[in-house]
Amino acid sequence: ATATAADGLDKTAAELVAEMSPGWNLGNTLEATRNWAGATLWNNLGGVESETAWQSTRTTPELIDLIKAEGFRSVRIPVAWAFGHISNPATHTIDSKWMARVREVVDYCIDRDLYVVLNDHWDGGWLENNIKETDPAKIERQKLILGRLWTQIATEFRDYDEHLLFAGLNEPNADAAAQTALLLAYEQVFVDAVRATGGNNLRRTLVVQGPNTDFSKSYDFYDTFPTDPTPDRMMFEVHYYTPWQFCGMDKDESWGKYVNYWGEGNIPAGTRRGYNGGEAEMDRLFGLMKSKYTDRGMPVIIGEYAALQKNVSGAGEDQTLHDASVAAFYKRLNEWCRDAGMVSFAWDTNNCSRPTSTIIDRRTLRVYNQHVMDAIRDVYASTDGITDISADGAADTDAAAVYYNLQGARVTDPAPGLYIVVRGRRVTKEYVR
């Protein structure tokens, strides 16, 4: 099958989730720009050279070969469309050369049987930073632009099969119920624009974002979803960088101090740089997503997550325990995704200089952070299927059902989704609602 196959959209969003983890982000690449200024919005100053503005390597088929070889099943491709790639600002027309380059990268992935999530990323902040806008005229203007952009994107990729998913936004800045209502209105524009292009886009799975893609704010404020004429073809996106002092900081700020250690048994005695209770906090937040969304049939993707790999030094610091902390963070998060029916997308910026969230060195086509890569792969080690199912010989009608996800891992509390179900000697594939 080629990237432009005109069929193959039979799977629901929940069925796709079971096949997509683990995922990887092509970060700091197609969402970058050569010209860092507000003036780059609504003009064509970025050019295809923007791909190497924030990191040094053009995306190649060989890179995607490595991504697949390391066990990733999905690639999230953050993209800027308005930020330096508009050939006609009056009609908000996306530059044809830029569109062709994005399509080329998408094809690298889909031709290798990987799933792709294609989004409208920060994109100069034209909408992401203005979700809170209250002026009716400006809101309608932003809706018009969003619809125009997604109509062009969806038309370009209309014939692709279910391996391609569209994500309307990235991290929309909404912090309260009223702002989340505005966010929902923008997401409705996205859904309507994509569906209106017809073809395979009538059945394509679409991804909508929670307020700030924040777990707690989503749980508190995001109670309804955009209206979609196609049932069971929607996913919900949040991001996870909690605690930020561990995941994203390497120097103290006025509001908080950075930490180097996370997880039970990984915090050296006497350090001031440890974060206690990280597992409990992760369990609580992921539990919110599970109870409100996946348990009710709405699949969840963790569109971004990361923890900085640092070089630690000084009295009481321990590099081995820091490395173990980072690995533990990645492992526990992916265990949650595996067991709760969510998809994880590791953030990767191709910056091979610590502190960094980089996993893959794109220049040398080698793994840069092996203990993180190992932590992810260990969670999904049974990718070739179930290696050991014991059949106790009980009659099928009497045996208790035992559930396994499609990666072969046993699941004790299955969320809605597709599972391998064992009842005595009888093995079936079933959708759990």
QUIZIRA-V5122 format. One record per residue. RES is the residue in three letters. PHI is phi in whole degrees, 0 to 359 (* if undefined). Layout:
res phi
RES PHI
RES PHI
This chain:
res phi
ALA *
THR 259
ALA 293
THR 253
ALA 303
ALA 265
ASP 221
GLY 85
LEU 234
ASP 272
LYS 281
THR 284
ALA 301
ALA 295
GLU 290
LEU 294
VAL 306
ALA 294
GLU 248
MET 259
SER 272
PRO 275
GLY 244
TRP 224
ASN 262
LEU 276
GLY 278
ASN 58
THR 233
LEU 276
GLU 261
ALA 275
THR 212
ARG 283
ASN 241
TRP 273
ALA 193
GLY 302
ALA 294
THR 283
LEU 286
TRP 64
ASN 221
ASN 243
LEU 277
GLY 286
GLY 70
VAL 293
GLU 292
SER 301
GLU 304
THR 250
ALA 287
TRP 251
GLN 208
SER 263
THR 238
ARG 290
THR 287
THR 232
PRO 301
GLU 294
LEU 298
ILE 292
ASP 302
LEU 294
ILE 303
LYS 291
ALA 298
GLU 279
GLY 106
PHE 288
ARG 247
SER 218
VAL 232
ARG 267
ILE 247
PRO 290
VAL 224
ALA 261
TRP 246
ALA 274
PHE 275
GLY 93
HIS 225
ILE 250
SER 277
ASN 222
PRO 293
ALA 292
THR 248
HIS 57
THR 279
ILE 284
ASP 304
SER 295
LYS 292
TRP 292
MET 301
ALA 295
ARG 290
VAL 300
ARG 298
GLU 300
VAL 291
VAL 302
ASP 296
TYR 307
CYS 284
ILE 290
ASP 296
ARG 255
ASP 63
LEU 260
TYR 279
VAL 229
VAL 250
LEU 253
ASN 234
ASP 253
HIS 281
TRP 305
ASP 57
GLY 78
GLY 77
TRP 300
LEU 248
GLU 306
ASN 274
ASN 232
ILE 299
LYS 280
GLU 306
THR 247
ASP 290
PRO 304
ALA 293
LYS 291
ILE 297
GLU 296
ARG 296
GLN 294
LYS 297
LEU 301
ILE 295
LEU 301
GLY 297
ARG 296
LEU 298
TRP 288
THR 296
GLN 293
ILE 297
ALA 296
THR 295
GLU 301
PHE 252
ARG 300
ASP 270
TYR 287
ASP 274
GLU 290
HIS 292
LEU 254
LEU 243
PHE 254
ALA 242
GLY 296
LEU 224
ASN 229
GLU 233
PRO 296
ASN 281
ALA 225
ASP 233
ALA 211
ALA 296
ALA 296
GLN 291
THR 293
ALA 296
LEU 294
LEU 303
LEU 300
ALA 295
TYR 294
GLU 295
GLN 294
VAL 300
PHE 302
VAL 299
ASP 297
ALA 296
VAL 295
ARG 298
ALA 293
THR 281
GLY 71
GLY 59
ASN 294
ASN 290
LEU 291
ARG 241
ARG 292
THR 284
LEU 245
VAL 242
VAL 246
GLN 251
GLY 283
PRO 301
ASN 60
THR 44
ASP 260
PHE 301
SER 293
LYS 294
SER 296
TYR 298
ASP 283
PHE 241
TYR 264
ASP 251
THR 233
PHE 237
PRO 303
THR 287
ASP 231
PRO 293
THR 256
PRO 286
ASP 63
ARG 232
MET 223
MET 235
PHE 244
GLU 246
VAL 226
HIS 239
TYR 227
TYR 227
THR 243
PRO 278
TRP 297
GLN 300
PHE 265
CYS 283
GLY 228
MET 245
ASP 228
LYS 211
ASP 289
GLU 240
SER 297
TRP 266
GLY 180
LYS 252
TYR 289
VAL 231
ASN 249
TYR 230
TRP 211
GLY 103
GLU 300
GLY 84
ASN 250
ILE 253
PRO 294
ALA 299
GLY 86
THR 284
ARG 260
ARG 249
GLY 259
TYR 241
ASN 275
GLY 80
GLY 296
GLU 295
ALA 296
GLU 294
MET 297
ASP 299
ARG 296
LEU 291
PHE 293
GLY 298
LEU 297
MET 295
LYS 293
SER 290
LYS 273
TYR 242
THR 295
ASP 294
ARG 257
GLY 94
MET 257
PRO 296
VAL 240
ILE 243
ILE 267
GLY 295
GLU 213
TYR 200
ALA 188
ALA 221
LEU 300
GLN 273
LYS 238
ASN 264
VAL 258
SER 205
GLY 111
ALA 298
GLY 80
GLU 270
ASP 217
GLN 296
THR 298
LEU 288
HIS 296
ASP 301
ALA 294
SER 296
VAL 297
ALA 298
ALA 296
PHE 299
TYR 295
LYS 293
ARG 294
LEU 298
ASN 288
GLU 296
TRP 298
CYS 296
ARG 299
ASP 276
ALA 256
GLY 74
MET 240
VAL 246
SER 253
PHE 235
ALA 290
TRP 281
ASP 215
THR 252
ASN 59
ASN 245
CYS 270
SER 215
ARG 289
PRO 285
THR 202
SER 255
THR 290
ILE 252
ILE 248
ASP 274
ARG 287
ARG 288
THR 265
LEU 56
ARG 222
VAL 289
TYR 271
ASN 246
GLN 290
HIS 290
VAL 287
MET 299
ASP 296
ALA 297
ILE 292
ARG 295
ASP 299
VAL 292
TYR 250
ALA 296
SER 271
THR 287
ASP 268
GLY 113
ILE 292
THR 261
ASP 204
ILE 237
SER 269
ALA 254
ASP 273
GLY 84
ALA 292
ALA 297
ASP 305
THR 288
ASP 258
ALA 290
ALA 290
ALA 285
VAL 243
TYR 255
TYR 229
ASN 285
LEU 286
GLN 271
GLY 94
ALA 267
ARG 290
VAL 236
THR 273
ASP 226
PRO 293
ALA 282
PRO 306
GLY 160
LEU 267
TYR 222
ILE 270
VAL 241
VAL 247
ARG 233
GLY 63
ARG 265
ARG 263
VAL 242
THR 224
LYS 253
GLU 225
TYR 266
VAL 266
ARG 254
